[in-house]
Amino acid sequence: MTQITLNIPDNELTFFMKLIEKFNYETVINEFSVTEEMKNVLDERRSTSKTDDFIPWNDAKKKLRFKSEK
């Protein structure tokens, strides 16, 4: 199966939805739950973090390495 993610400008959404309704498509909703323990860990990390140490997401993505990449 191939999954495609599109970013549609708000002003083009109505047009896009009318177009896509002509095709067979499947809506996928990614739901996940966060336990109370996870919330506590995240709250602790936020409270002890320094904004000077933050890295913009696009920069962080470039630094990520996966096992399949060598």
C-alpha positions in Angstrom: 0.0 0.0 0.0 1.2 3.5 -0.7 0.4 6.4 1.6 0.3 10.0 0.4 0.2 13.0 2.6 -0.8 16.3 1.0 -0.7 19.9 2.3 -3.7 21.7 0.9 -4.0 25.4 1.2 -7.2 26.4 3.2 -8.6 28.4 0.2 -8.2 25.3 -2.1 -9.7 22.7 0.3 -13.3 22.8 -1.0 -12.0 22.4 -4.6 -9.7 19.6 -3.6 -12.4 17.7 -1.7 -14.8 17.9 -4.7 -12.1 16.5 -6.9 -11.0 13.7 -4.6 -14.6 12.6 -4.0 -14.5 11.4 -7.6 -11.8 8.8 -6.6 -11.9 5.9 -4.3 -10.0 7.0 -1.2 -9.6 5.9 2.4 -9.5 8.3 5.3 -6.9 7.4 8.0 -7.1 8.9 11.4 -4.0 8.5 13.5 -5.1 8.4 17.1 -2.8 7.7 20.1 -3.2 8.1 23.8 -0.8 9.5 26.3 -0.6 8.0 29.7 -0.5 10.1 32.9 3.1 8.9 33.4 4.0 10.2 29.9 2.4 13.5 30.6 4.3 13.9 33.8 7.6 13.1 32.0 6.9 15.7 29.3 5.8 18.3 31.9 9.1 17.7 33.8 11.2 18.0 30.6 9.4 21.2 29.7 9.9 22.8 33.1 13.6 22.0 33.1 14.4 22.9 29.5 16.1 26.1 28.4 14.7 27.7 25.2 18.3 28.5 24.2 18.9 24.7 23.9 15.9 24.2 21.5 16.6 23.2 17.9 14.1 24.1 15.1 12.3 21.0 13.9 13.7 21.2 10.3 17.2 21.3 11.7 16.5 18.4 14.1 15.1 16.2 11.2 18.3 16.7 9.3 20.3 15.3 12.3 18.2 12.2 12.8 19.8 8.9 11.8 18.0 5.6 11.3 19.5 2.1 11.5 18.9 1.5 7.8 21.1 4.6 6.9 24.8 3.8 7.2 
